[in-house]
Amino acid sequence: MCLCRMAVWWLLSLTALLLTLHDGKAEEGPVPLVIWHGMGDSCCNPLSMGAVKKMVETQIPGIYVLSLKIGNSLPEDMENSFFLNVNKQVEGVCKELAQNPALKNGYNSMGFSQGGQFLRAVAQRCPSPPMRNLISIGGQHQGVYGFPQCRGEISHICDLIRKFLNLGAYTRNIQDHLVQAEYWHDPMNEEEYRNGSIFLADINQERHVNEIYKKNLQLLEKFVMVKFFNDTMVDPPDTEWFGFYKPGQSKETIRLQDSSLYTEDRLGLKEMEKAGKLVFLGVEGNHLQFSQEWFNKNIIPFLH
């Protein structure tokens, strides 16, 4: 009788163990999500990041969502999106993520506008805790060469404005204190960009190849890039898919796949695309303009 009960107990224990191993993800709960907002926004604006957080929590019950606040208050968070050195921002975020016990087993990330390339820097520089999927919504991965809502290739005045911005964009003082200058990419002066950019030129391997950056980025399961086809805020919109102006001019753009970054595979993007890790999504709208239906259909699947 005792032997019978013992056998039943062992059988039940083994069954429970096998079920736990088989359905480990269900036992762990949803993968946490980290969100980084864009320029002039804040972590918790109910009309932007707050609404996104709520959408995600509705679609994935029980998910832990961390919307990054860069600073000690919402006004400081907004101010820092313009004036706090990006490298310092990334360093601070890396420390915050490493100290958060909810993220120790890994997390997905979602960056809006400039938050997209900032989170890519986190992936390349700080592999622990591990980032699983990186979703860049309107991120400027090859930088920008134009003023918001003022496209230089279609307006003479806007072209003059961006040429004027070039005069000081790569001075050390501007680079240290103006966030947008740190991803300003002048295709007319590629050498000056490579030597003067303290953020984008570094994470895009423009001066030399940092094998650690390359290795860390390839640890991603998926790198999702969302481009807004009617974007008037980002110049050129192709940068949202890692494309940019052909060097030496500011009219014609080239795809990621035709760039030296890809053909030389300095970041490992070519290898990632072959492995099915790159995902290119498009929206027929202006910058960051998408419907909840589109978001639920196209983005939520990458957050599970």
N, C-alpha and C positions, 0 to 999 in steps of 0.2 A: 504494500500500500504506500509506504514511504517512497519507495523507488519510483512508483507510478507518479506520485505528486512531484517528485524531483525532476522527472523527465518532462512533465508538463511545464514546470517552471522554467527549465532550460530552453524548451521549445518556444515559449512565449517571449523569453528574454532575447533569444536569437532573432525571432521575427521582428521584435521592436527595434533591434539594432540594425537589421537589414533595411527596414522601412526608413529609419533615420538617415542611413547612408544613401539610400536611393533618392530620397526627397530632401537632401540637405539644404537646398536653396529655400524650400518652403519653411524649414525649421528656422533658418536664419532671418527670414522676413525680407522685405523689399530692399534692393540695393539703395543706399543713401544717395542723395543728390546735392551737389554744390552748385550754386548759381553766382555768376559775377555780372553785375549790371554794366550798362554803357555810360558814355559821357553825359554828364549833367544829371544823371539819375541817382537813385539811392537804393539801398537794399530792400526797403520796405514800403515803397510808394504803392498805395492800394490800387492805383490805376496802371501800374506797370509790373514790377517784380512781385508785388504782393498778389496781384491777380494771377500771375503765372504760377506762383507757389500754390495758390488755392486750386488752380486747374489741375496741377500735378497731384496734389493730395486727394482731390476728388476721384481722379482716375486710378490712382494707386493707393488704396487705403492702407494706413499704417506706415507710409514712407517717411523717413526723416529727411527734411529739406533744410539746408543751410544756405541762406541768402547772405552773401558776404557784405559786411559793413566795414569800409576802409576808414577807420577813425572812431572817435568816441561818441559821435552824435550824427544825426541824419544830415544837418548842414555841413558838417566836416566831411562826411562821406561824399557828398556832392562836390564840395570844393576840391577834395583830393583827386577826383576824377579829371580835374583840369591841371592841378599844380603839384601833385606829389610824384616824385621820381618813380617811374614804373618799376625799376629794379628793386626799389625799397618796398613798393607795394607787393610785388611777387614774393620777396623774401618774408615779409610779414605774414602773407597768406600761407606760405609753406609751413611756417612755424605753427600757425593756428590749426591747420589741418592735421599736422603731426601730433598735436596735443589733444585732439578731439577723439575720445574713445569710441564714439559712434561710427567713426570712419576707419577704424583700424583694419578691417577686413576688405577695404576697398570702397570706391564710390564712383558714381557717374558725375560728369560735370557738364554744365550748360552755360555758355558765355554769350551775352548779347552785345552786338557791335564790338567796341574795343575790348570788352570782356572776353571775346572769343580768342584773340591773340594773347591776352594776358593768361588765360587758363592753359593755352598751349605752352607758354613759358613754364608754368607750374609743372606740366607733364614732362617737359624736357629736363627741368632742373631738379625736380623733387619727386622721385618715384615712390616714396614711402610717406603716407599710405598709398597703395596703388590706385591710379586712375584707370577705370575700365573703359568707358566710352567718353569721348569728348565731342560735344555738340556745339558747333559754332554757328550762331544765328546772326548773319550779317557782319561777321568778323572781317577785319582788314589784314589778311595774312601776308600780303606783299606791300602793305602800307597804303598811303593815300598820296595823291598829287592833285589836290584841289580843295577849295573851300566848300563847306556844305551848301547845297542848293545853288551852286555856282560852278557849272561844268566848264572847265577851261577849253576843252576841245570844240565846244559849240558857241562860245562867247568870247569875243576879243577882250572885253573888260575883265572877265573872270580869268583869262589867261594872264593878263597883266598882274592881277592880284596874286596868283600863285607864284609868278616870277618874283614879285616883291617879297613874298614870304620866304623864298629861297635865300634871300640876302642874309638872314640871321638864323635860319632854322638849325644849322649845324654848329653854331657857336656853343661852347661848353655851358655857358650860363643859361642859355635858352633850353638846351638839352636837359639840364639838371632840374629845371623848374617848370617846363611846359610839357605836359603829357603828350599832346598831339604831335609835337615836334619829334618825339621819340619814335614815332612810326611814320614820319614824313619821308617819302621816297621820291627823290628827284631823278627821273629817268634821263634827263639831259646831262646830269653830272653824277654818274654812277660811282665814280671814285670818291667824290666828296661825300656822298651818302654812305659808302662803305666805311670810310674813315671817321665820319662824324657822328653817325647814329649810335647812341649808347645802348639802345634796346633792340630794335628790329633787326639791324644788321648782325647783331650777335645771335639772336635765336634763329635767324635764317642762314647762319653759317656763311656770311658774306666775306669775312676776313680770313677765316680758317675753319677747318672741319673739326668740331668737337665731337668725338666719337661717342661720348657719354650722352650728349643731346640726341644723337641719332638712335642709339640703342634704347634710350628711355621712351622716345616717341613711338618706336616700334612695339613697345609693350602694350599699347592700346589695342583693345579688341576692335573698336570702330572709331574712326575719325569722320564725323558727319559735318559737312559744310553746307549752309543754307545761303543761297544767293537770291536777292530781290531784283527781279528783272527790270523794274521801273524805279530803281533807286536814284534819288536826287541828292541824297545826303553824302554818299560815298563816291569818290572819284578816283579810279574807275570802279564800277560795280564788279568787274571781273576779279578784283582782289579778294572778293568773298569766296571765290573758288580757287584761290591761289594764283590767279592770272594777274597780268599787269601790262603796262605800256612796254612796247618793244624798246630796248635801250637806244638812246640817242634821239628820241622824238616823243611827242606827247599826243599823238593822234591814234595810232594803230595799237591795239592790244594783242597779246598772245596768250594762249592757254598755258596752264601749269605744265602740261605734257610737252610743250615746245620750249620751255624755259631751261636754262642751264642748271637751275636748282634741281630740276627733275632728271634731265638727261645725265647729269653727273651724280645724281642721287645723293646729294650732300646731306639731306635730312632723312633719307630712307623712304621718301614718299613713293618712289617708283616701285620699290619692293613691296610697300604696303598696298599699293593698288593691285599689284599682281596677286597678292594674298587675299584680295577682296575686303580690305580694311577701310578703304576710302569710299565714302558715300557722298554724292553730290545731289542736293535737293534744290528745287527752285520754287519761287513764289511770284505770281503775277501781281506785284504790288510795290509800294514805296518802302522805304527803310523801316524794318521791324513791323510792317503792317501784315498781319495774318489773322485768319479766323480761328476760333476755338476748334471748329471742326477739322480744319487743316492740321492744327497742332496735335489734336488727339489721334488723327490718322497717321501722321508722318513722324512725329517726335516721340510720343509716348512709348511706341514699341522699343525704342532704344534705351528706355529708362527702367525696364524690368530686369 
